[in-house]
Amino acid sequence: MPALSEVLAALDALWPPERAEQWDAVGTVCGDPDAPVSRVLFAVDPVQEVVDEAVKLGADLLVTHHPLYLRGTTTVAADTFKGRVVHTLIKNDIALHVAHTNADRADPGVSDALAGALDLRVTRPLVPDPSDPAGRRGLGRICELDRPESVSEFAARAAARLPGTAQGIRVAGDPERVIRTVAVCGGSGDSLFDEVRAAGADAYVTADLRHHPASEAQQHSPLVLVDAAHWATEWPWTEQAAAQLDEASDRHGWDLRTHVSRTVTDPWTAHAASTPPTE
């Protein structure tokens, strides 16, 4: 059975912390480096429901994509929800480790997992990492469909293949337009519109699209926007990440048991469809 420090070294080899954005907060939040690890749970969000799931599972390590403390804090008191998370973890000898933008940039990374969930063929990064001579790392991915299909068909594909959420899939663009090249970016991606257009993508799958950037993008070009829930676009990474740790465990002879949380931590819980305006 490996020590936590050994497992963390394997995770840092997969997602080196130095490749995270400067503003990010990645790495180990809590945990005894010498503690043994036999069971690991992967999830998107380090919220209380997921921590309670880790306790029930008997996990020794929780690995999440989103940070618990993205900005500095002066307290981990249990009367705050983040402090209660820390108290629950420590009381139950569960370590917490975060791989965020360092996992976004990785090869394979968050957007590779999103592309895989949508059955897209990845051709290159959307924003290549200049430190990668092989040209495989970076933010987002440019992908190809096996055959051209309409926007409405592709939206139905996304709705069927991504985890279900109250939001579902929103589309900006002509539903009948035929597309072949698709850019994807797990999580919030409206800062990359220029790169998506420069890549010549027909459609762009991402999350958290806001009114003004989306409206302006529609005025710039016929690019189709496919907006899924933030959690749904990043959840496929948890399965990919668990498989990567399984491979490392096999190489080292650790016999770790990895699990993926299916707790839906998307904050939106209901959706009421409005009636389209009539002419």
C-alpha positions in Angstrom: 0.0 0.0 0.0 1.6 3.3 -1.0 2.0 6.3 1.2 0.1 9.5 0.3 3.4 11.2 -0.7 4.0 8.4 -3.3 0.5 8.8 -4.8 0.8 12.6 -4.9 4.1 12.3 -6.8 2.3 10.2 -9.4 -0.5 12.8 -9.6 2.1 15.6 -10.0 3.7 13.7 -12.8 0.4 13.5 -14.6 -0.5 17.2 -13.9 2.6 19.1 -12.9 1.6 22.0 -10.7 4.0 24.4 -12.4 1.8 24.2 -15.5 -1.1 25.7 -13.7 -2.1 29.3 -14.3 -0.5 31.8 -11.9 -3.8 32.7 -10.3 -4.7 29.1 -9.7 -4.6 27.1 -6.5 -3.6 23.5 -7.2 -1.9 20.8 -5.2 -2.6 19.2 -1.8 -5.0 21.0 0.5 -4.7 18.6 3.4 -3.3 15.2 4.2 -0.5 13.4 6.0 2.3 12.5 3.5 3.1 9.3 5.5 -0.5 8.0 5.6 -1.3 4.9 3.6 -3.6 5.2 0.6 -5.8 2.3 -0.7 -8.9 4.0 -2.1 -9.1 7.2 -4.1 -12.3 9.1 -5.2 -12.3 11.5 -8.2 -14.8 14.4 -8.5 -15.2 17.8 -10.0 -16.1 19.8 -6.9 -14.8 19.6 -3.3 -18.2 20.3 -1.8 -19.7 18.7 1.3 -21.8 16.2 -0.6 -18.7 14.8 -2.3 -16.7 14.8 0.9 -19.5 12.9 2.6 -19.4 10.4 -0.3 -15.7 10.0 0.3 -16.3 9.3 4.0 -19.0 6.7 3.2 -16.7 5.1 0.6 -13.8 4.8 3.0 -11.6 6.8 0.7 -8.1 7.9 1.8 -7.7 10.5 -0.9 -10.1 12.8 -2.7 -8.9 14.3 -6.0 -11.0 17.2 -7.4 -10.7 19.4 -10.5 -11.9 22.6 -8.8 -10.0 24.1 -5.9 -11.4 24.4 -2.5 -9.6 27.7 -1.7 -9.0 29.6 -4.9 -8.3 32.7 -3.0 -6.6 33.2 0.4 -8.4 32.7 3.6 -7.8 33.4 7.3 -9.9 30.6 8.7 -10.9 27.0 8.3 -13.5 27.3 11.1 -16.2 24.6 10.8 -19.0 27.3 10.9 -18.0 28.1 7.3 -18.9 25.6 4.5 -15.3 25.3 3.3 -14.0 25.0 6.8 -16.6 22.2 7.5 -15.2 20.4 4.4 -11.7 20.6 5.8 -12.8 19.4 9.3 -14.7 16.5 7.8 -11.7 15.5 5.7 -9.2 15.7 8.5 -11.4 13.9 11.0 -11.8 11.0 8.6 -8.1 10.9 7.5 -8.9 11.9 4.0 -6.5 13.9 1.9 -7.6 16.4 -0.7 -5.6 17.1 -3.8 -6.5 19.5 -6.6 -5.6 19.4 -10.4 -7.2 22.4 -12.1 -5.6 24.4 -14.9 -2.6 22.0 -14.9 -5.1 19.3 -15.8 -6.7 21.6 -18.5 -3.3 21.9 -20.2 -2.3 18.3 -19.9 -1.9 15.6 -22.5 -4.4 14.1 -22.1 -6.3 16.8 -20.4 -9.8 18.0 -19.5 -10.7 18.9 -23.1 -9.5 15.5 -24.4 -11.9 13.8 -22.0 -14.7 16.1 -23.3 -13.9 15.3 -26.9 -13.9 11.6 -26.1 -17.3 11.8 -24.4 -18.6 13.4 -27.6 -16.9 10.8 -29.8 -14.8 13.5 -31.5 -11.4 12.9 -33.1 -8.8 15.3 -31.6 -6.4 16.8 -34.1 -4.5 19.5 -32.1 -4.7 21.8 -29.1 -6.8 25.0 -29.6 -4.2 27.1 -27.7 -0.9 25.1 -27.9 1.4 25.2 -24.9 4.7 26.8 -26.2 6.7 24.7 -23.8 5.6 21.5 -25.5 7.7 20.7 -28.5 5.4 17.9 -29.5 2.5 20.3 -29.8 0.1 18.1 -27.9 -0.5 20.1 -24.6 -2.5 23.3 -24.3 -5.9 24.7 -23.7 -8.9 23.3 -25.5 -8.9 21.0 -28.5 -9.7 21.2 -32.2 -11.6 18.1 -33.3 -13.3 16.4 -36.3 -16.5 14.6 -36.6 -16.4 11.2 -38.4 -18.9 12.6 -40.8 -20.6 16.0 -41.3 -23.9 16.4 -39.4 -26.4 19.2 -38.7 -26.1 21.4 -35.6 -29.3 19.9 -34.3 -27.9 16.4 -34.6 -24.7 17.4 -32.9 -26.6 19.1 -30.1 -28.6 15.9 -29.6 -25.3 14.0 -29.5 -24.0 16.3 -26.7 -27.2 16.0 -24.7 -27.1 12.2 -24.9 -23.4 11.8 -24.2 -22.7 14.4 -21.5 -24.0 14.0 -17.9 -27.6 15.2 -17.5 -28.1 18.6 -15.9 -31.0 21.0 -15.4 -29.5 23.3 -18.1 -29.1 20.7 -20.8 -27.5 22.0 -24.0 -28.0 25.5 -25.4 -27.2 26.4 -29.0 -26.5 29.7 -30.7 -26.6 29.4 -34.5 -28.5 27.8 -37.4 -29.8 24.4 -36.2 -29.7 23.1 -39.9 -26.2 24.2 -40.6 -23.9 21.2 -41.4 -20.7 21.1 -39.3 -17.5 19.0 -39.4 -14.8 20.8 -37.4 -15.5 21.3 -33.7 -13.5 23.1 -31.0 -14.0 22.1 -27.4 -13.0 23.6 -24.1 -14.1 22.0 -20.8 -15.3 24.7 -18.3 -15.6 28.4 -19.0 -14.4 29.1 -22.5 -15.7 32.4 -23.8 -12.2 34.0 -23.6 -11.1 31.8 -26.5 -13.5 32.9 -29.3 -10.6 34.6 -31.3 -8.6 31.3 -31.2 -11.7 29.3 -32.2 -12.4 31.5 -35.2 -8.7 31.5 -36.2 -8.7 27.7 -36.1 -11.6 27.6 -38.6 -14.0 25.6 -36.4 -17.6 25.3 -37.4 -18.8 24.9 -33.9 -17.5 25.4 -30.3 -18.5 23.4 -27.3 -17.8 25.0 -23.9 -19.6 26.3 -20.8 -20.7 29.4 -19.0 -21.3 31.5 -22.1 -22.5 35.0 -21.3 -24.9 37.1 -23.3 -22.6 39.8 -24.6 -19.6 37.6 -25.6 -22.0 35.1 -27.2 -23.9 37.8 -29.0 -20.7 39.5 -30.3 -19.4 36.1 -31.4 -22.5 35.6 -33.5 -22.0 38.9 -35.2 -18.3 38.1 -36.0 -18.9 34.9 -37.9 -21.3 32.0 -38.4 -19.6 30.0 -35.7 -22.1 27.8 -33.9 -21.9 27.9 -30.0 -22.9 24.8 -28.0 -23.2 25.7 -24.4 -23.3 22.9 -21.8 -23.2 23.1 -18.0 -19.8 23.7 -16.6 -19.9 20.6 -14.4 -21.0 18.4 -17.3 -18.1 19.5 -19.6 -15.5 18.7 -16.9 -17.0 15.5 -15.4 -15.6 13.3 -18.2 -12.1 14.2 -16.9 -12.8 12.4 -13.6 -13.1 9.0 -15.5 -10.0 9.8 -17.6 -8.0 10.8 -14.5 -9.1 7.7 -12.5 -7.9 5.5 -15.4 -4.6 7.3 -15.5 -4.0 6.7 -11.8 -5.0 3.1 -12.3 -2.2 2.8 -14.9 0.3 4.3 -12.5 -0.9 2.0 -9.7 -0.4 -1.0 -12.0 3.1 0.1 -12.9 4.1 0.5 -9.2 2.2 -2.6 -8.0 0.1 -0.5 -5.6 -3.3 -2.2 -6.2 -5.2 1.1 -5.6 -8.9 1.2 -5.9 -10.2 4.2 -7.8 -13.7 5.5 -7.9 -15.5 8.3 -9.7 -18.2 10.4 -8.0 -21.5 10.5 -9.9 -22.9 13.0 -7.5 -24.3 15.9 -9.6 -22.7 19.0 -8.2 -23.9 21.4 -10.9 -25.5 24.2 -8.9 -28.6 24.5 -11.1 -31.4 22.2 -10.1 -34.4 22.9 -12.3 -35.2 24.3 -15.8 -38.5 25.6 -17.0 -38.6 25.9 -20.8 -40.1 29.2 -22.0 -42.6 29.4 -24.9 -40.9 30.7 -28.1 -42.3 34.0 -29.3 -44.9 33.7 -32.1 -44.9 35.9 -35.2 
